[in-house]
Amino acid sequence: MSLEKENVSSGEILDMDVLKKLYQFVKPYQRHFYFLVVLTLALAVLAPTRPLLIQIAIDDYVSVGDGVGLLRIIGFLIGLLVLHAVVQFGHTYLSGWIGQVIIRDIRTKLYRHLLKMRLKFFDNTPIGRLVTRSISDIETLADVFSQGLASIIGDLLQLVAILAVMFWVDWKLTLVSLSTLPLLIFSTYVFKEKVKASFNEVRNAVSNLNSFLQEHITGMNIIQIFNREDREFEKFKEINREHRKAHLKSVLYYSVYYPVAEIIQAIGIGLVVWYGATGVFDLELKVGVLISFIMYLQLFFRPIRMIADRFNTLQMGVVSSSRIFKLLENNEQIPDEGSFAPDRIQGNISFRDVWFAYNEKEWVLKDINFNVNHGETVALVGATGAGKSSVINLMSRFYEINQGSLLLDGRDIREYSLDTLRKHIGVVLQDVFLFSDTIYYNITLGNPQISREQVLAAADLVGARRFIERLPGGLDYDVKERGATLSVGQRQLISFVRAMVYDPEIIVLDEATSSVDTETEELIQEAIEKMMQGRTSIVIAHRLSTIQRADKIIVLHQGEIKESGTHDELLRKGGYYTQLHQMQLKSLVAG
């Protein structure tokens, strides 16, 4: 198994295109967002007020022994602290709330978008990468609102407010206080760039780890069958090692930056104390001013330290946003522009000059022409890769034809709404997929219009009711992931019930009996005969014995129709079908 690694890099913080797209998700919550802005402004105004009040308390009341005035300002200070706590709570909660409702909306829109994507998209995109987009990238986006944008704006406003008050109180002491600021800004910039690079590596590692785990856990049976556990474990260790190295880099940068920032802050406070003490001794500066400036510096340096981290959060959020929007803007969807939605159809199918390729010009089907009339059974046979499954994929519009036309009851299938088209076509595949849920859910797929009585009636028709009722809980039995607690034959029978319970006018069976034992196959064949009565049926089968009674057999070879006719007619021709028939007879004799 090979796994394409994903590489991502940070984008620009002020990517206006991405920010405009994000704002579309903020629009429904504009009033909440504007209130958050008001709370942010309030925090910026409240930040420098506490040191200012302490300065006034010391210089105007403590120094002159005014106890009444001191009590009054202490009461005012306590009220201010309570107000600050309430505003801080509102700001933190509201920013987190906005972030969560927005990512809920984005995740919902993303999943709805994925549900409409062509199967070709999933053929070419690793599932682990889509999981990363839907979970990790969107969680990163939540941080933009809870820790990024609002917090950065709040920190910048707080810095402006503190600086304004500091210059208003004493501009000389302010300049002394800011003498170490260039050093802090330089170290913060270096830290930001280093952490940004390490965050990129972490995001790459997480995405690659998700993709690797998803692919290899899904394919665990292949790994064990071919005894590749040790080799795949070594590959996992290497990816995990890269993940650890990326995280340790960011840990190292944080470990260095915060002590350096503390030292720079301590130097700044030391300079303030030295210069301020000189002013106090010379009676040019009051003690309250000196104490308040020490508090101002602590308040001033804290947001600068945090801004670097928050800029990286915002930057990675922009990267995640651009990847999410790139996926949302992917137009590999099946256009559902048809409006024809009849309650019932006849089931007449016509392929006219149909050409199809999964990849451009690599034709899988070439100039396919055939008709299936209402109530007829047509079988498609041919070697692996002949194009049999492609024919039925086109009927349900899982893929679109490149040239020609495909008609249902004389209308182009694109004139039908997708919901209507697929409702009238029941498909049973060789590889049965069951969800980790009850048998009842896997048959109805959550459709409330299908009753338990209808499910049991369909199970009776297939012959599946007996084994279902023997299971603990019957229809409520949990089949676990991919139906792991059921046999291959039982899973196939459930897939038949799932197709029949919708009462479709067209039945498509893609190798539906190739994975079951002979006894189960006989049971299914009997059910199929009942199900096909009055319905149009298209059957793909390797076992030619299962299609001998078909009204028409079409032989495909390398995407072209080589022969068509009944079983007896094709045997008399002595062509491709005869060769296939003789090969199967030899394999049965040899077996």
C-alpha positions in Angstrom: 0.0 0.0 0.0 1.3 3.4 -0.8 0.1 6.6 0.9 0.5 10.0 -0.6 1.8 12.4 2.1 0.2 15.8 2.4 2.1 19.0 2.8 0.6 22.2 4.0 2.1 25.6 4.6 1.0 28.7 6.4 -0.8 31.4 4.5 -1.0 35.1 5.1 -2.8 36.2 8.3 -4.8 38.9 6.4 -5.9 36.7 3.5 -9.0 38.9 2.7 -10.5 36.3 0.4 -10.5 33.7 3.2 -11.7 36.2 5.8 -14.6 37.3 3.5 -15.7 33.7 3.2 -15.5 33.2 6.9 -17.6 36.3 7.5 -20.4 34.6 5.5 -20.7 32.2 8.4 -20.5 35.0 11.0 -23.4 36.9 9.4 -26.2 34.9 11.1 -24.7 35.8 14.4 -23.8 39.4 13.7 -25.5 40.8 16.9 -23.5 38.3 19.0 -20.3 39.3 17.2 -20.9 43.0 17.7 -21.6 42.5 21.4 -18.3 40.6 21.6 -16.6 43.6 20.0 -18.2 45.8 22.7 -16.9 43.5 25.4 -13.5 43.5 23.9 -13.5 47.3 24.0 -14.7 47.2 27.6 -11.8 44.9 28.6 -9.3 47.2 26.9 -10.7 50.2 28.8 -10.8 48.3 32.2 -7.2 46.9 31.9 -5.3 50.1 32.9 -7.9 51.3 35.4 -6.8 49.1 38.3 -3.2 50.4 38.4 -4.5 53.9 38.1 -6.8 53.5 41.0 -4.0 52.0 43.1 -1.8 55.0 42.2 -4.5 57.4 43.4 -5.1 55.4 46.6 -1.4 55.5 47.5 -0.6 59.1 46.5 -3.9 60.8 47.5 -5.0 58.8 50.5 -2.4 56.6 52.0 0.3 59.3 51.9 -1.9 61.8 53.8 -3.5 59.3 56.1 -7.1 59.7 54.7 -8.6 56.4 55.9 -12.2 57.3 54.8 -11.1 58.2 51.3 -8.9 55.0 51.1 -12.0 52.9 52.1 -14.0 54.6 49.4 -11.5 54.0 46.7 -11.0 50.4 47.8 -14.7 49.8 47.5 -14.6 51.3 44.1 -11.7 49.1 43.2 -13.5 46.0 44.4 -16.5 47.0 42.3 -14.2 47.4 39.3 -12.7 44.0 39.8 -16.2 42.4 39.9 -17.1 44.3 36.7 -13.9 43.2 35.1 -14.6 39.6 36.1 -18.1 39.7 34.7 -17.0 41.3 31.4 -14.1 38.8 31.1 -16.5 35.9 31.7 -18.9 37.2 29.0 -16.0 37.8 26.5 -14.6 34.3 27.0 -17.9 32.5 26.9 -19.3 34.5 24.0 -16.1 34.1 21.9 -16.2 30.4 22.5 -19.9 30.2 21.8 -19.5 32.0 18.5 -16.6 29.7 17.5 -18.6 26.6 18.2 -21.8 27.6 16.4 -19.8 28.7 13.4 -17.8 25.4 13.2 -21.0 23.5 13.7 -22.5 25.3 10.6 -19.3 24.8 8.6 -19.0 21.1 9.5 -22.7 20.6 8.6 -22.2 22.4 5.3 -19.0 20.4 4.6 -20.7 17.0 5.3 -23.7 17.9 3.2 -21.3 18.9 0.4 -19.4 15.6 0.7 -22.7 13.7 0.4 -23.3 15.2 -3.0 -19.8 14.5 -4.4 -19.2 12.1 -7.3 -17.8 8.7 -6.5 -14.8 9.7 -8.7 -13.9 12.2 -6.1 -13.8 9.6 -3.3 -11.8 7.3 -5.7 -9.0 9.9 -5.9 -9.1 11.4 -2.3 -7.8 9.5 0.8 -10.5 9.1 3.4 -8.1 10.1 6.2 -7.6 13.4 4.5 -11.3 14.1 4.4 -11.5 13.2 8.1 -8.8 15.7 8.8 -10.7 18.4 6.9 -13.9 17.6 8.7 -12.5 17.3 12.3 -9.0 18.6 12.8 -9.1 21.6 10.4 -12.5 22.7 11.6 -11.4 22.4 15.3 -8.4 24.7 14.4 -10.9 27.1 12.8 -12.8 27.2 16.2 -9.6 28.6 17.8 -9.7 31.5 15.3 -12.8 32.8 17.0 -12.2 31.7 20.6 -8.4 32.4 20.9 -7.4 34.1 17.7 -9.1 37.1 16.1 -11.1 38.5 19.0 -8.2 37.9 21.5 -5.7 39.6 19.2 -7.9 42.6 18.7 -8.5 42.8 22.5 -4.8 42.5 23.2 -3.9 45.3 20.7 -6.6 47.6 22.1 -5.4 46.8 25.6 -1.9 47.8 24.7 -3.1 51.1 23.2 -5.1 51.9 26.3 -2.2 51.1 28.6 0.2 53.1 26.6 -2.2 56.1 26.5 -2.6 56.0 30.3 1.2 55.5 30.9 2.1 58.5 28.7 -0.6 60.6 30.4 0.7 59.8 33.8 4.5 60.2 33.1 5.9 60.2 29.6 9.6 60.0 30.8 9.0 56.9 32.9 7.0 55.5 30.0 10.0 55.8 27.7 12.2 54.1 30.3 9.6 51.4 30.7 9.6 50.8 26.9 13.4 50.7 26.5 13.4 46.9 26.4 10.4 46.7 24.1 12.5 46.4 20.8 14.2 43.4 22.3 10.9 41.8 23.2 9.4 42.5 19.8 12.4 41.0 18.1 12.4 37.8 20.2 8.6 37.6 19.8 9.0 37.8 16.0 11.6 35.1 15.9 9.5 32.9 18.2 6.4 33.4 16.0 8.3 32.4 12.8 9.8 29.3 14.4 6.5 28.2 15.9 4.7 28.8 12.7 7.1 26.5 10.9 6.7 23.8 13.6 2.9 24.2 13.5 3.1 23.5 9.8 5.0 20.3 10.5 2.5 19.3 13.2 -0.4 19.8 10.8 1.3 17.8 8.1 2.1 15.0 10.6 -1.4 14.9 11.9 -2.9 14.7 8.4 -0.5 12.0 7.3 -1.1 10.1 10.6 -4.9 10.2 10.1 -4.6 9.0 6.5 -2.2 6.2 7.4 -4.3 4.9 10.3 -7.6 5.0 8.4 -6.2 3.2 5.4 -4.3 0.6 7.3 -7.0 -0.2 9.9 -9.5 -0.6 7.0 -7.1 -2.9 5.2 -5.9 -4.8 8.3 -7.1 -8.2 6.9 -4.8 -7.7 3.9 -1.8 -6.7 6.1 -2.3 -9.9 8.2 -3.0 -12.2 5.3 0.3 -11.2 3.6 2.2 -11.1 6.9 3.1 -7.5 6.6 2.5 -6.5 10.3 6.2 -5.8 11.1 6.8 -3.8 7.9 3.6 -1.7 8.3 4.5 -1.2 12.0 7.9 0.2 11.0 6.2 2.7 8.6 3.8 3.7 11.4 6.7 4.3 13.8 8.4 6.5 11.2 5.2 8.7 10.7 4.7 8.7 14.5 8.4 9.7 15.0 7.9 12.7 12.6 4.8 13.6 14.6 6.7 13.6 17.8 9.6 15.6 16.4 7.2 18.3 15.1 5.6 18.6 18.5 8.9 18.7 20.3 10.1 21.5 18.1 7.2 23.7 19.2 7.7 22.6 22.8 11.4 23.7 22.6 10.5 27.1 21.1 7.9 27.7 23.9 10.4 26.6 26.5 13.0 29.1 25.3 10.7 32.0 24.5 8.8 32.4 27.8 11.8 32.5 30.0 13.5 35.0 27.6 10.3 37.1 27.7 10.3 37.0 31.5 13.9 38.1 31.7 13.2 41.0 29.3 10.2 42.0 31.4 12.2 41.8 34.6 14.9 44.0 33.1 12.2 46.5 32.1 10.8 46.5 35.6 14.3 46.9 37.1 14.9 50.0 34.9 11.6 51.4 36.0 12.4 50.8 39.7 15.9 52.3 39.3 14.8 55.4 37.4 11.6 55.8 39.5 13.4 55.4 42.8 15.8 58.2 41.8 12.7 60.4 41.1 11.2 59.5 44.4 14.4 60.3 46.3 14.5 63.7 44.5 10.8 64.2 45.3 10.1 64.4 41.5 8.0 61.3 41.4 5.3 59.9 43.7 5.5 56.4 45.1 2.0 55.5 43.8 3.1 56.4 40.2 6.2 54.1 40.6 4.0 51.2 41.8 1.4 51.7 39.2 4.1 51.6 36.4 5.3 48.3 37.7 1.7 47.0 37.3 1.4 48.7 33.9 4.5 46.9 32.6 3.2 43.5 33.8 -0.1 44.2 32.0 1.7 45.5 28.9 4.2 42.6 28.5 1.6 39.8 29.0 -0.5 40.5 25.8 2.7 41.0 23.8 3.8 37.5 24.8 0.4 36.1 24.0 0.0 37.9 20.7 2.8 35.8 19.1 1.0 32.6 20.0 -2.4 34.0 18.9 -1.0 35.2 15.6 0.1 31.6 14.9 -3.3 30.3 15.9 -4.9 32.8 13.5 -2.4 31.9 10.8 -3.1 28.2 11.1 -6.8 29.0 11.2 -6.5 30.8 7.9 -4.6 27.8 6.4 -7.3 25.4 7.7 -10.0 27.7 6.4 -8.5 27.9 2.9 -8.3 24.0 2.8 -11.9 23.7 4.0 -13.1 26.3 1.5 -11.1 24.6 -1.3 -13.0 21.4 -0.5 -16.4 23.3 -0.4 -15.6 24.9 -3.7 -14.8 21.6 -5.4 -17.4 21.2 -8.0 -17.0 17.4 -8.6 -20.7 17.0 -7.9 -23.4 15.3 -9.9 -25.6 18.0 -11.2 -29.1 17.4 -10.0 -31.0 19.7 -12.4 -33.7 17.2 -13.4 -37.3 17.9 -12.3 -39.1 14.8 -13.7 -40.3 12.9 -10.6 -42.9 10.2 -11.5 -44.4 8.0 -8.7 -43.8 4.9 -10.8 -41.9 4.0 -13.9 -42.1 1.3 -16.5 -38.4 0.4 -16.5 -37.5 0.5 -20.2 -33.7 1.2 -20.4 -31.8 2.2 -23.6 -28.1 2.7 -24.0 -27.4 4.7 -27.2 -23.8 5.1 -28.5 -22.5 5.4 -24.9 -18.8 6.1 -24.3 -17.4 6.3 -20.8 -14.0 6.8 -19.1 -13.0 7.2 -15.4 -10.0 9.1 -16.6 -10.1 11.2 -19.7 -9.7 9.2 -23.0 -9.0 6.0 -21.1 -12.2 4.4 -22.4 -13.9 1.8 -20.2 -17.0 1.6 -22.3 -16.9 2.1 -26.1 -20.0 2.7 -28.3 -22.4 0.7 -26.1 -25.9 0.1 -27.6 -28.6 -2.1 -26.1 -32.2 -2.0 -24.9 -33.9 -3.6 -21.9 -37.7 -3.7 -22.1 -40.1 -3.6 -19.1 -40.0 -6.9 -17.2 -37.0 -8.3 -19.1 -33.9 -9.7 -17.5 -30.6 -8.9 -19.1 -27.3 -10.4 -18.0 -23.9 -8.8 -18.5 -20.9 -11.2 -18.6 -17.3 -10.8 -19.4 -13.8 -11.0 -17.9 -12.7 -8.8 -15.0 -12.3 -5.2 -16.3 -14.7 -5.7 -19.3 -16.9 -2.8 -18.1 -19.8 -4.7 -16.6 -20.0 -2.7 -13.3 -19.4 0.6 -15.2 -22.7 0.0 -17.0 -24.7 -0.2 -13.8 -22.8 2.7 -12.3 -24.0 4.9 -15.2 -27.6 3.9 -14.7 -27.8 5.3 -11.2 -25.6 8.3 -12.2 -22.8 7.4 -9.8 -20.7 8.5 -12.8 -21.7 10.5 -15.9 -21.3 9.3 -19.5 -18.9 11.1 -21.7 -20.7 10.6 -25.0 -24.0 9.2 -26.1 -27.2 9.0 -24.2 -28.9 6.8 -21.6 -32.7 6.7 -21.6 -35.2 5.6 -19.0 -38.7 5.2 -20.4 -37.7 7.3 -23.4 -36.3 10.2 -21.3 -32.7 11.1 -20.7 -31.9 10.0 -17.2 -30.6 13.5 -16.5 -34.1 14.8 -16.8 -35.0 12.8 -13.7 -34.2 14.1 -10.2 -31.5 12.1 -8.6 -33.7 11.2 -5.7 -36.4 9.9 -8.1 -34.0 8.0 -10.3 -32.3 6.1 -7.5 -35.6 5.4 -5.7 -36.7 3.4 -8.6 -33.5 1.4 -9.0 -32.6 -1.3 -6.4 -28.9 -2.2 -6.4 -27.3 -5.2 -4.7 -23.5 -5.1 -4.8 -21.0 -7.9 -4.3 -19.2 -6.0 -1.5 -21.9 -5.4 1.0 -21.4 -2.4 3.3 -23.2 -2.4 6.6 -23.1 0.4 9.1 -22.4 -0.1 12.8 -26.1 -0.2 13.8 -29.1 -2.5 14.0 -30.3 -4.7 11.2 -33.4 -2.6 11.0 -31.4 0.5 10.4 -29.2 -1.1 7.8 -32.2 -2.2 5.9 -34.2 1.0 6.1 -31.2 3.4 6.4 -33.3 5.5 8.8 -36.2 6.0 6.4 -39.2 6.5 8.8 -41.7 5.6 6.0 -40.6 2.0 6.0 -42.3 0.0 8.8 -41.0 -3.1 10.6 -43.8 -5.1 8.9 -42.5 -4.1 5.5 -39.0 -5.1 6.5 -40.2 -8.5 7.8 -42.2 -9.0 4.6 -39.2 -8.3 2.4 -37.1 -10.6 4.7 -39.7 -13.4 4.2 -39.4 -13.0 0.4 -35.6 -13.3 0.5 -35.6 -16.1 3.1 -33.7 -14.0 5.6 -36.4 -13.7 8.3 -35.4 -17.1 9.9 -31.8 -16.2 10.6 -32.7 -12.6 11.6 -35.2 -13.8 14.2 -32.6 -16.2 15.6 -30.3 -13.3 16.4 -30.4 -11.7 19.9 -32.9 -8.8 19.5 -33.9 -9.8 15.9 -34.2 -6.7 13.8 -32.6 -4.7 16.7 -29.4 -6.8 16.6 -26.3 -4.6 16.3 -24.2 -5.9 13.4 -21.1 -3.9 14.5 -18.8 -2.1 12.0 -19.2 -3.4 8.4 -21.4 -6.2 9.7 -18.4 -8.0 11.4 -20.7 -10.2 13.5 -22.5 -11.7 10.5 -21.4 -14.2 7.9 -20.8 -13.2 4.3 -24.0 -14.9 3.3 -26.0 -13.2 6.0 -24.7 -9.8 5.0 -25.7 -10.5 1.4 -29.2 -11.5 2.4 -29.6 -8.2 4.3 -28.5 -6.3 1.2 -31.2 -8.1 -0.7 -33.8 -7.2 1.9 -32.5 -3.6 1.7 -33.0 -3.5 -2.0 -36.5 -5.1 -2.0 -38.0 -3.1 0.8 -38.1 0.0 -1.4 -40.1 -2.0 -4.0 -38.0 -0.7 -7.0 -39.1 -1.1 -10.6 -35.6 -1.9 -11.7 -33.3 -4.4 -10.0 -29.5 -4.4 -10.5 -27.5 -7.3 -9.2 -23.7 -6.9 -9.3 -22.1 -10.2 -8.6 -24.7 -10.5 -5.9 -24.2 -14.3 -5.3 -20.5 -14.7 -6.0 -19.6 -14.6 -2.3 -22.1 -16.9 -0.9 -22.2 -20.7 -0.5 -24.2 -23.0 -2.7 -27.0 -23.4 -0.3 -27.4 -19.7 0.3 -27.1 -19.1 -3.4 -30.0 -21.4 -4.1 -32.1 -19.6 -1.5 -31.2 -16.2 -3.0 -31.9 -17.4 -6.6 -35.4 -18.5 -5.5 -36.0 -15.0 -4.0 -34.5 -13.3 -7.0 -37.0 -15.1 -9.3 -39.9 -13.8 -7.2 -38.4 -10.3 -7.0 -37.8 -10.1 -10.8 -41.4 -10.9 -11.7 -42.9 -7.8 -13.4 -39.6 -5.9 -12.9 -36.7 -4.9 -15.2 -33.6 -6.7 -14.1 -29.9 -6.3 -15.0 -27.7 -9.0 -13.6 -23.9 -9.3 -13.5 -22.6 -12.7 -12.7 -19.4 -14.7 -13.0 -21.3 -18.0 -12.5 -23.0 -18.4 -15.9 -25.3 -21.0 -14.4 -27.1 -18.2 -12.6 -28.1 -16.3 -15.8 -29.0 -19.1 -18.2 -32.7 -18.1 -18.1 -32.1 -14.5 -18.8 -34.0 -12.9 -21.7 -30.8 -11.6 -23.1 -27.1 -12.0 -22.3 -24.7 -9.3 -23.4 -21.0 -10.3 -23.6 -18.6 -7.4 -22.9 -14.9 -7.5 -23.7 -12.5 -4.6 -23.1 -15.4 -2.2 -23.0 -17.2 -3.3 -26.2 -20.2 -5.5 -26.8 -19.0 -8.6 -28.6 -22.1 -10.8 -28.6 -25.7 -10.7 -27.4 -28.5 -13.3 -27.3 -30.0 -16.0 -25.2 -27.9 -18.7 -23.5 -28.6 -21.2 -26.2 -28.1 -18.8 -29.1 -24.7 -17.7 -27.8 -23.6 -21.3 -27.3 -24.5 -22.1 -30.9 -22.4 -19.1 -32.1 -19.3 -20.6 -30.6 -17.7 -17.2 -29.7 -16.7 -15.4 -26.5 -19.6 -16.7 -24.5 -18.9 -20.3 -25.5 -15.3 -19.9 -24.4 -16.3 -18.5 -21.0 -18.8 -21.3 -20.6 -16.2 -24.0 -21.4 -13.7 -22.4 -19.0 -16.2 -22.5 -16.2 -17.1 -26.1 -16.9 -13.4 -27.1 -16.8 -12.9 -25.3 -13.5 -16.0 -27.1 -12.0 -14.6 -30.5 -13.2 -11.2 -29.6 -11.8 -12.7 -28.5 -8.5 
